[in-house]
Amino acid sequence: MDWISIAAVFLLAAAGILLWKNWKLKRDIYDFAGRLEKNLDAVMSGGRLDPAEDIEDSLLGKINEKLIRADQIWKRKEQESSRSREAVKELISDISHQTRTPIANQKICLEILKSQNLPEETRNFLEKLEHQAEKLEFLFQNLVKLSRLEAGVIQIRKKEENLTQTLRTAVQEVVPQAAAKGIALGARVEENLRVSHDRKWTEEAVYNLLENAVKYTKAGGSILIYAGKGEFFTEIHVEDTGKGIKKERQAQIFNRFYREPEVHSEEGIGIGLYLVRQIAEGQGGYVEVHSEPGRGSDFCICLPNGKKKEG
Protein backbone atom coordinates (compact mmCIF):
# COMPACT_ATOMS: atom_id res chain seq x y z
CA MET A 1 0.00 0.00 0.00
CA ASP A 2 1.51 3.33 -1.03
CA TRP A 3 1.57 6.43 1.16
CA ILE A 4 -1.40 7.97 -0.68
CA SER A 5 -3.60 5.01 0.24
CA ILE A 6 -2.39 5.13 3.85
CA ALA A 7 -3.16 8.87 4.01
CA ALA A 8 -6.63 8.26 2.58
CA VAL A 9 -7.34 5.58 5.22
CA PHE A 10 -6.20 7.92 7.99
CA LEU A 11 -8.34 10.73 6.58
CA LEU A 12 -11.39 8.46 6.40
CA ALA A 13 -10.77 7.25 9.96
CA ALA A 14 -10.36 10.83 11.19
CA ALA A 15 -13.54 11.87 9.40
CA GLY A 16 -15.38 8.91 10.94
CA ILE A 17 -14.13 9.77 14.42
CA LEU A 18 -15.09 13.43 13.88
CA LEU A 19 -18.58 12.47 12.71
CA TRP A 20 -19.03 10.12 15.69
CA LYS A 21 -17.88 12.80 18.14
CA ASN A 22 -20.19 15.32 16.47
CA TRP A 23 -23.13 12.88 16.73
CA LYS A 24 -22.29 12.13 20.38
CA LEU A 25 -22.02 15.85 21.18
CA LYS A 26 -25.41 16.52 19.58
CA ARG A 27 -26.94 13.59 21.47
CA ASP A 28 -25.46 14.83 24.76
CA ILE A 29 -26.69 18.37 24.10
CA TYR A 30 -30.21 17.15 23.28
CA ASP A 31 -30.18 14.92 26.35
CA PHE A 32 -28.86 17.80 28.50
CA ALA A 33 -31.49 20.23 27.14
CA GLY A 34 -34.28 17.69 27.56
CA ARG A 35 -33.43 16.79 31.14
CA LEU A 36 -32.80 20.43 32.07
CA GLU A 37 -36.17 21.45 30.61
CA LYS A 38 -37.84 18.60 32.50
CA ASN A 39 -36.28 19.73 35.78
CA LEU A 40 -37.12 23.39 35.19
CA ASP A 41 -40.72 22.39 34.48
CA ALA A 42 -40.72 20.38 37.72
CA VAL A 43 -39.48 23.43 39.66
CA MET A 44 -42.15 25.66 38.08
CA SER A 45 -44.99 23.18 38.67
CA GLY A 46 -43.88 22.01 42.11
CA GLY A 47 -43.19 18.48 40.85
CA ARG A 48 -40.38 16.07 41.67
CA LEU A 49 -36.90 16.75 40.28
CA ASP A 50 -34.88 14.08 38.45
CA PRO A 51 -31.85 13.50 40.72
CA ALA A 52 -29.63 12.66 37.71
CA GLU A 53 -27.41 10.35 39.77
CA ASP A 54 -25.88 8.79 36.65
CA ILE A 55 -24.39 12.14 35.65
CA GLU A 56 -23.49 13.44 39.09
CA ASP A 57 -20.15 14.93 37.99
CA SER A 58 -21.42 16.31 34.69
CA LEU A 59 -22.56 19.88 33.99
CA LEU A 60 -26.20 18.76 34.14
CA GLY A 61 -25.53 17.07 37.48
CA LYS A 62 -24.08 20.27 38.92
CA ILE A 63 -26.94 22.40 37.57
CA ASN A 64 -29.41 19.81 38.82
CA GLU A 65 -27.90 19.97 42.31
CA LYS A 66 -28.31 23.76 42.33
CA LEU A 67 -31.91 23.43 41.11
CA ILE A 68 -32.76 20.91 43.84
CA ARG A 69 -31.25 23.23 46.47
CA ALA A 70 -33.11 26.25 45.05
CA ASP A 71 -36.34 24.24 44.93
CA GLN A 72 -35.97 23.24 48.58
CA ILE A 73 -35.32 26.85 49.63
CA TRP A 74 -38.27 28.06 47.52
CA LYS A 75 -40.65 25.51 49.07
CA ARG A 76 -39.44 26.33 52.58
CA LYS A 77 -39.97 30.07 51.96
CA GLU A 78 -43.44 29.37 50.53
CA GLN A 79 -44.38 27.41 53.65
CA GLU A 80 -43.09 30.20 55.90
CA SER A 81 -44.94 32.79 53.82
CA SER A 82 -48.14 30.75 54.00
CA ARG A 83 -47.83 30.48 57.79
CA SER A 84 -47.17 34.23 58.03
CA ARG A 85 -50.23 35.01 55.88
CA GLU A 86 -52.39 32.81 58.09
CA ALA A 87 -51.05 34.55 61.22
CA VAL A 88 -51.71 37.98 59.70
CA LYS A 89 -55.16 36.84 58.57
CA GLU A 90 -56.03 35.73 62.13
CA LEU A 91 -54.64 38.96 63.60
CA ILE A 92 -56.60 41.16 61.17
CA SER A 93 -59.77 39.15 61.79
CA ASP A 94 -59.28 39.50 65.55
CA ILE A 95 -58.64 43.27 65.34
CA SER A 96 -61.66 43.68 63.06
CA HIS A 97 -63.91 41.79 65.47
CA GLN A 98 -62.52 43.46 68.61
CA THR A 99 -63.11 46.96 67.19
CA ARG A 100 -66.33 46.39 65.22
CA THR A 101 -68.35 45.08 68.16
CA PRO A 102 -67.72 47.91 70.67
CA ILE A 103 -68.23 50.59 67.99
CA ALA A 104 -71.53 48.97 66.95
CA ASN A 105 -72.61 48.79 70.60
CA GLN A 106 -71.68 52.43 71.12
CA LYS A 107 -73.78 53.48 68.11
CA ILE A 108 -76.78 51.48 69.38
CA CYS A 109 -76.51 53.13 72.81
CA LEU A 110 -76.30 56.56 71.19
CA GLU A 111 -79.42 55.83 69.10
CA ILE A 112 -81.32 54.77 72.24
CA LEU A 113 -80.22 57.92 74.09
CA LYS A 114 -81.18 60.15 71.15
CA SER A 115 -84.70 58.71 71.19
CA GLN A 116 -85.18 60.00 74.74
CA ASN A 117 -86.60 63.39 75.65
CA LEU A 118 -83.31 65.21 76.25
CA PRO A 119 -82.25 68.87 76.45
CA GLU A 120 -80.99 70.41 73.18
CA GLU A 121 -77.44 70.76 74.53
CA THR A 122 -77.29 67.04 75.43
CA ARG A 123 -78.75 66.06 72.05
CA ASN A 124 -76.06 68.11 70.24
CA PHE A 125 -73.39 66.43 72.34
CA LEU A 126 -74.76 62.97 71.45
CA GLU A 127 -74.76 63.85 67.74
CA LYS A 128 -71.09 64.84 67.99
CA LEU A 129 -70.33 61.53 69.73
CA GLU A 130 -72.20 59.65 66.99
CA HIS A 131 -70.20 61.48 64.32
CA GLN A 132 -66.93 60.56 66.04
CA ALA A 133 -68.04 56.92 66.30
CA GLU A 134 -68.76 56.88 62.55
CA LYS A 135 -65.32 58.36 61.85
CA LEU A 136 -63.69 55.71 64.04
CA GLU A 137 -65.65 52.96 62.26
CA PHE A 138 -64.61 54.35 58.87
CA LEU A 139 -60.96 54.47 59.98
CA PHE A 140 -60.90 50.83 61.15
CA GLN A 141 -62.79 49.58 58.09
CA ASN A 142 -60.25 51.17 55.76
CA LEU A 143 -57.22 50.06 57.76
CA VAL A 144 -58.49 46.46 57.87
CA LYS A 145 -59.25 46.57 54.13
CA LEU A 146 -55.78 47.92 53.37
CA SER A 147 -54.08 45.36 55.64
CA ARG A 148 -55.95 42.47 54.03
CA LEU A 149 -55.03 43.61 50.55
CA GLU A 150 -51.34 44.17 51.37
CA ALA A 151 -51.01 40.89 53.29
CA GLY A 152 -52.44 38.94 50.37
CA VAL A 153 -55.37 37.78 52.50
CA ILE A 154 -57.68 39.19 49.82
CA GLN A 155 -56.84 38.13 46.27
CA ILE A 156 -57.72 40.22 43.24
CA ARG A 157 -59.48 37.89 40.80
CA LYS A 158 -60.27 39.02 37.29
CA LYS A 159 -62.85 37.76 34.85
CA GLU A 160 -64.51 39.29 31.82
CA GLU A 161 -67.59 41.17 32.99
CA ASN A 162 -69.73 44.16 32.17
CA LEU A 163 -67.62 47.14 33.32
CA THR A 164 -70.58 49.48 32.71
CA GLN A 165 -72.51 47.80 35.55
CA THR A 166 -69.48 48.03 37.86
CA LEU A 167 -69.20 51.77 37.22
CA ARG A 168 -72.96 52.28 37.57
CA THR A 169 -72.89 50.70 41.05
CA ALA A 170 -69.98 52.92 42.13
CA VAL A 171 -71.74 56.06 40.85
CA GLN A 172 -75.00 55.19 42.66
CA GLU A 173 -73.12 55.11 45.98
CA VAL A 174 -72.02 58.76 45.72
CA VAL A 175 -75.27 60.20 44.31
CA PRO A 176 -76.60 61.28 47.76
CA GLN A 177 -73.31 63.02 48.67
CA ALA A 178 -73.15 64.83 45.32
CA ALA A 179 -76.81 65.87 45.53
CA ALA A 180 -76.28 67.26 49.05
CA LYS A 181 -73.59 69.64 47.67
CA GLY A 182 -75.49 70.47 44.48
CA ILE A 183 -72.79 68.83 42.33
CA ALA A 184 -73.81 67.72 38.85
CA LEU A 185 -72.86 64.07 38.39
CA GLY A 186 -72.62 62.84 34.79
CA ALA A 187 -71.63 59.57 33.12
CA ARG A 188 -70.61 58.72 29.56
CA VAL A 189 -70.05 54.98 29.18
CA GLU A 190 -71.25 52.62 26.44
CA GLU A 191 -74.00 50.26 27.57
CA ASN A 192 -72.16 46.93 27.45
CA LEU A 193 -68.45 47.62 27.87
CA ARG A 194 -66.95 44.21 28.67
CA VAL A 195 -63.48 44.09 30.21
CA SER A 196 -61.56 41.54 32.28
CA HIS A 197 -61.57 42.99 35.81
CA ASP A 198 -62.24 42.25 39.46
CA ARG A 199 -65.71 43.69 39.87
CA LYS A 200 -65.67 44.22 43.63
CA TRP A 201 -62.23 45.84 43.83
CA THR A 202 -62.64 47.92 40.65
CA GLU A 203 -65.89 49.27 42.08
CA GLU A 204 -64.00 50.10 45.29
CA ALA A 205 -61.30 51.98 43.35
CA VAL A 206 -63.80 53.98 41.26
CA TYR A 207 -65.88 54.77 44.35
CA ASN A 208 -62.76 56.13 46.10
CA LEU A 209 -62.06 58.43 43.13
CA LEU A 210 -65.68 59.61 43.02
CA GLU A 211 -65.81 60.16 46.79
CA ASN A 212 -62.62 62.25 46.62
CA ALA A 213 -64.04 64.24 43.71
CA VAL A 214 -67.22 65.02 45.68
CA LYS A 215 -65.20 65.92 48.79
CA TYR A 216 -62.88 68.39 47.02
CA THR A 217 -65.33 69.89 44.52
CA LYS A 218 -67.16 73.01 45.66
CA ALA A 219 -70.95 73.20 45.79
CA GLY A 220 -72.38 73.75 42.32
CA GLY A 221 -69.42 72.06 40.59
CA SER A 222 -69.51 69.03 38.32
CA ILE A 223 -68.09 65.50 38.09
CA LEU A 224 -67.98 63.37 34.95
CA ILE A 225 -67.14 59.66 34.77
CA TYR A 226 -66.43 58.17 31.38
CA ALA A 227 -64.75 55.04 30.05
CA GLY A 228 -63.55 53.68 26.73
CA LYS A 229 -61.55 50.78 25.33
CA GLY A 230 -58.28 51.60 23.58
CA GLU A 231 -55.88 49.33 21.72
CA PHE A 232 -54.17 47.94 24.83
CA PHE A 233 -55.97 49.44 27.85
CA THR A 234 -59.49 50.34 28.91
CA GLU A 235 -59.49 53.77 30.55
CA ILE A 236 -61.84 54.83 33.35
CA HIS A 237 -61.80 58.60 33.89
CA VAL A 238 -63.17 60.56 36.85
CA GLU A 239 -63.03 64.25 35.97
CA ASP A 240 -63.99 67.04 38.38
CA THR A 241 -64.01 70.83 38.68
CA GLY A 242 -62.47 70.71 42.15
CA LYS A 243 -59.51 72.47 43.69
CA GLY A 244 -56.88 70.69 41.58
CA ILE A 245 -53.45 69.41 42.63
CA LYS A 246 -50.04 71.04 42.25
CA LYS A 247 -47.76 69.26 39.78
CA GLU A 248 -45.03 68.59 42.36
CA ARG A 249 -47.54 66.74 44.57
CA GLN A 250 -49.17 64.59 41.91
CA ALA A 251 -46.81 61.63 42.43
CA GLN A 252 -47.07 61.83 46.24
CA ILE A 253 -50.87 61.65 46.44
CA PHE A 254 -50.80 57.90 45.70
CA ASN A 255 -48.54 57.20 48.69
CA ARG A 256 -50.02 55.58 51.76
CA PHE A 257 -51.29 58.06 54.40
CA TYR A 258 -50.28 61.09 52.31
CA ARG A 259 -52.56 64.11 52.64
CA GLU A 260 -52.06 67.56 51.16
CA PRO A 261 -51.37 70.19 53.84
CA GLU A 262 -54.42 72.31 52.97
CA VAL A 263 -56.92 69.41 53.32
CA HIS A 264 -56.03 68.25 56.84
CA SER A 265 -59.27 69.77 58.09
CA GLU A 266 -61.22 67.42 55.79
CA GLU A 267 -62.18 63.93 56.95
CA GLY A 268 -59.95 61.10 55.76
CA ILE A 269 -56.76 59.23 56.56
CA GLY A 270 -54.93 59.31 53.22
CA ILE A 271 -55.31 55.73 52.00
CA GLY A 272 -58.06 56.11 49.37
CA LEU A 273 -55.77 56.91 46.43
CA TYR A 274 -53.17 54.42 47.68
CA LEU A 275 -55.85 51.72 47.53
CA VAL A 276 -56.79 52.85 44.01
CA ARG A 277 -53.17 52.39 42.91
CA GLN A 278 -52.89 48.97 44.61
CA ILE A 279 -56.11 47.76 42.97
CA ALA A 280 -55.12 49.02 39.50
CA GLU A 281 -51.62 47.49 39.71
CA GLY A 282 -53.05 44.26 41.13
CA GLN A 283 -54.96 43.89 37.86
CA GLY A 284 -51.91 44.58 35.70
CA GLY A 285 -52.88 48.22 35.15
CA TYR A 286 -51.99 51.62 36.55
CA VAL A 287 -53.49 54.94 37.65
CA GLU A 288 -52.51 58.45 36.60
CA VAL A 289 -53.70 62.00 37.18
CA HIS A 290 -53.79 65.20 35.15
CA SER A 291 -54.57 68.21 37.28
CA GLU A 292 -54.22 71.96 37.52
CA PRO A 293 -54.80 74.02 40.69
CA GLY A 294 -58.08 75.88 40.52
CA ARG A 295 -59.28 74.00 37.41
CA GLY A 296 -59.88 70.46 38.66
CA SER A 297 -58.47 66.98 38.15
CA ASP A 298 -58.79 64.03 35.79
CA PHE A 299 -57.96 60.68 37.40
CA CYS A 300 -57.61 57.71 35.08
CA ILE A 301 -57.56 54.00 35.95
CA CYS A 302 -56.08 51.98 33.06
CA LEU A 303 -56.90 48.27 32.93
CA PRO A 304 -55.30 45.94 30.35
CA ASN A 305 -57.66 44.55 27.73
CA GLY A 306 -56.03 41.12 27.81
CA LYS A 307 -56.70 38.64 30.58
CA LYS A 308 -54.16 38.72 33.41
CA LYS A 309 -53.34 35.31 34.82
CA GLU A 310 -54.68 34.92 38.37
CA GLY A 311 -52.11 34.55 41.10
FENWOPE-V967783 format. One record per helix or strand. SS is the DSSP state (alpha for helix, beta for strand). FROM is the first residue (numbers start at 1). TO is the last residue. Records with the same first field share a line. If there is no record, write none. Layout:
SS = FROM-TO, FROM-TO
This chain:
alpha = 3-45, 53-55, 59-114, 120-150, 163-180, 199-216, 247-249, 252-254, 261-263, 272-282
beta = 159-162, 184-188, 194-197, 222-229, 233-240, 286-292, 296-304
